[in-house]
Amino acid sequence: MAFSQDPGEITRLLHAWHGGSSAAQAELWPIIYNELRSLARGVLQRKGRGSRDQPTSLVHKAYLRLLGSEVEWNDRNHFFAVAARAMRFVLADEARRQLSKKRGEEEPLTLDGTLSEVADPLARRPEEVLAVHQALEKLAKIQPRHEKLVELRYFAGLSVKEAAEVLAVTSRTVVRDWKTVRTWLHGELAGSL
């Protein structure tokens, strides 16, 4: 995912937003919206086919999570890394709703009172989404950098170079860690799916 906006401008606006400037937030949203949609589109493509509206829904739900966070954004890369994490949690929540619905449990009420369009690609195998999410929760306790790497590479679709920049490591380290974490995840998920 290549970022199109000047990183300094986004960083300036992120800091102003965190400082309480609603004008900065209003100015920032249109700038980051396309990048967030691109990020969401990549996430959903890896999950399965979907409609054009799904990235929009995922972006809006993730953005609502970001609005409620108390994170002080270091820079643009930090913001998009946290956005990828928010999308991961939105998808995990949608998978839980799908599984609840399959079991006949009462579905939790969402903002619009219905199940989101985001759940469509998860309807095929919401168990997989939750298994990956739970494996990443476990990985975060063992090796937090590896968990962040999966979020950046898989959920955010960042290149090796971009992920290295966000993690403040070399590209060689990202390549090595990516091989390690993929092997670990494969072993972890083999028993749960």
Number of C-alpha atoms within 10 A of each C-alpha: 13 11 16 10 12 10 13 11 13 21 19 16 24 22 17 17 20 17 11 11 14 12 11 18 17 12 14 19 14 10 16 18 15 15 18 25 18 20 24 26 24 18 22 23 12 13 19 13 12 17 13 9 11 21 23 20 16 27 26 16 20 23 18 12 16 17 13 8 11 8 12 13 19 12 18 22 21 17 20 21 22 22 24 28 20 22 27 24 17 19 26 23 17 24 25 20 23 23 19 14 14 11 9 9 11 9 16 13 10 11 9 7 9 10 17 16 17 23 23 21 20 25 16 13 16 22 18 17 19 21 19 19 17 15 18 21 13 14 20 14 10 11 12 13 15 20 18 22 23 23 23 26 20 16 25 27 22 25 16 18 15 19 25 19 15 19 20 11 12 13 17 12 14 24 14 10 16 17 11 12 17 13 11 14 16 12 11 18 14 10 8 11 10
